[in-house]
């Protein structure tokens, strides 16, 4: 058995994917739409979570275009492997909970699983960036 290197990153500025065709302005309220996992401007909605301020101005966002956001509060995320064989954590899970699959892996499947923490990032190389607060996970 080999030891696994732990990976932890401080997030203060984060890149998220914008909703297609919207325009955003630097310094204005940025929100994650929990229905899509995409970033939108602050607006009246039951599915938005405010996360910070836009750090750049973008007009008429292209599909898949990313925007940099300065978070209200920085967070430490721990990088864990994403569930490759079952229910992976996906963009729509951003800012929501993910669940413990095994000692190195998180999943999007809550069935019979404990909460690992809050999803802040997804990366094809690093895995899932999870904010873990012990007993207050998620």
PyMOL commands that set and color helices and strands:
alter all, ss='L'
color gray80, all
select helices_A, chain A and resi 91-93+134-136
alter helices_A, ss='H'
color red, helices_A
select strands_A, chain A and resi 8-17+29-33+38-41+48-54+66-82+97-100+105-107+115-123+127-131
alter strands_A, ss='S'
color yellow, strands_A
deselect
rebuild
show_as cartoon
